[in-house]
Amino acid sequence: MACGKREASLTDTKQVFWYRSPAMRTLRLFTALVLAICLLAPFASAKDKEKYMKPAPVKLDRDGEKWAEKTLKKMTLEEKIGQMFMIWARAEFLNVNGPEYVRLRDTMRKYHIGGFGMTVNTYGPLLIKSEPLEAAALLNQLQRDSELPLIMAADFERGVSMRLNGSTVFPHAMAFGAARDSKYAEAFGRITAQESRAIGIHWNWFPTADVNSNPVNPIINTRAFAEDPQLVGDLVAAYIKGAREAGMMTTLKHFPGHGDTATDSHLALAMVSGDRQRLNSVELPPFKKGIEAGVDSVMVAHVTVPALDATPNRVATNSPIIIQDLLRKEMGFKGLVVTDALDMAGLMRLYANGGTANPSGRAAVETVKAGNDMILIPGDLDGAYNGILQAVKSGEIPESQINESVLRVLKAKASVGLHKARLVDLAEVQKLVADPRNVAEAAAAAENAITLVKDSGTVLPLKPSVPANGTQGAHNPYANRVEVRNRVVAVIFTEDVRSESGRMFERQLRMRAPDARILWIDGNNAPFSSEPVLASVANAETVIAAVYAVPTAGRATAVGMTDARATLLRNILERAGDKTVLIAMGNPYIGTDFSAAKTFFCTFSNAVVSETSAVKALFGEIPIRGRLPVSIPQVADRGTGIDRSQVAGGMNGDNRGAAAPF
């Protein structure tokens, strides 16, 4: 007999028959089912544990309070101190076994981090924006790898689009001041909250309650709603209402006011010089209005305020007088008090040269002693963490104070439902982010913000050279069909020609005037571009000068143009002022520097949604009815605005704000 082979027998035949019988098939099916259940049970169990968050209005119920109190009792001192820190998580795709993610995860676990501030990578002054799904996936993974639920925050001053592509694009805060309608601010808060919660962000470091009363303020500017405390307060309250109803925590910043400063606190100490009467009438009212509206947190600024605390080396961040006496006792705020970023020079310079071996630790200790509950973005996490730990062990900071702060942090987490679930459903992101209805609301805010300050009556509205529906007939997209001419010349002044600034403006302009000549100017090419630009301007029928200038953290100069770009623009206005329209795509105060402009309007924002609105205004496709929310020295007072009716049909352009290709 050969190996592995035997003759068939009657017994073998019966076995084969039984194996193939209905009874056997049923048994096999049952066995396979049991095996599958056994094999898949761990996975099903794991998936069941991954409950997805269902955003609801921000509210701390009794269950949340009990969870916070119970959790606090179980924590070690080291764990409690860790809950008081937030560090950056940069939204990008990271393999869970890759060194970048492992480093982030291990840091979180080592220091028991309470939450992350989500941001993106940068390249010099340029943001490298990520995508909503990438951000959501990263935040979900961090939540899975954390023992306690993490509270996730972000600086979404202009909505989620400030950091992530594909989301609803909003203009800067000052545009809402120009639109003068609280409904836009409330929608701003609601939509930002919906999109934030969809990707796993629970807390926005906004709204800005600063009153921008100083035209040369290098860091607030268009980040503030207005220079009128009443208007700022109304819009702050409306934003808070919309955001909290949609499930997002809010933040008033930068307490007790950063609007009347001439220094960027990212770089150096800034001072608010007004007396107490001035503070009570200008700086503080919007904060009071925000507290009354139920704001969840207050961010304290690295600014000196001699009228409140004249102690040497004191800024608001390390001042118990400003935090405990003014904010807590006098103004009655009971929520989270958080520092502005601890790595900013406005604070750290106080400790860097003080002879201490651990300046970050000393800064952290002093800010906690002053009354801050959370420390945001320390430059040296290890130094700051261990500085507080040693201060508690030595008795310099009572552990009872740490307990009070951590209990507030835990209650904040419970108020957004983190004690019940901590993950977001990635399948819902594409349903909730950039909903067309929300995109339309953001566009309406940008359009209603357009403010015509000066009008010569000879330029506006421009006439398109294509049909009103924007169609130009069938054509080969790779063929050079349109010859560029000088009928319309647009000179786009930017900080950096590599940035996105002006791309949507160009796209929208070419839809209406395909033959327009568009010239890009920044500080690098302006010195050798003057002659060709002026030659084009001289032969043009209409000239558009669009100036992109918005506040940028860490920039030493004012928000505007002081280099060769300014000289070039003055030459344009001198030689072609009658046929030129100047557009402030951001900082409205450029009107003072270029007062020779005879036609001048403001968007108060460089966001792509504002670019689209600006082009629509140029061609008379939307009514112009905004009002200046600030005074422009030597040009116009607050409240100024020239109304213009819509005179043309709208184009079929993309108002969402997707960036045009370079």
Buried (B, 14 or more C-beta within 10 A) or exposed (E): EEEEEEEEEEEEEEEEEEEEEEEEEEEEEEEEEEEEEEEEEEEEEEEEEEEEBEBEEBEBEEEBBEBBEEBBEEBEBBBBBBBBBBBBBBBBEBEEEEEEBBEBBEEBEEBBBBBBBBBBEEEEEEBEBBBBBBBBBBBBBBBBBBEBBBBBBBBBBBBBBBBBBBBBBBBBBBBBBBBBBBEBBBBBBBBBBBBBBBBBBBBBBBBBBBBBBBBEBBBBBBBBBBBBBEBBBBBBBBBBBBBBBBBBBBBBBBBBBBBBBBBBBBBBBBBBEBEEEBBEEBBBBBBBBBBEBBBBBBBBBBBBBEBBBEEEEBBBBBBBBBBBBBBBEEBEBEBBBBBBBBBBBBBBBBBBEEEBEBBBBBBBBBBBBBBBBBBBBBBBBBBBBBBBBBBBEEEEBEEEBBBEBBBBBBBBBBBBBBBBBBBBBBEBBEEBBBBEEBBEBBBBBBBBBBBBBBBBEEBBBBEBBBEBEBEEEEEEEEEEEBEBBBBBBBBBBBBBBBBBBBBBBBBBBBBBBBBBBBBBBBBBBBEEBBEEBBEBBEEBEBBBBBBBBBBBBEBEEBBBBEEBBBBBBBBBBEBBBEBBBBBBBBBBBBBBBBBBBBBBBBBBBBBBBBBBBBBBBBBBBBBBBBBBBBBBBEBBEBEBBBEBEBEBBBBEBBBBBBEBEE
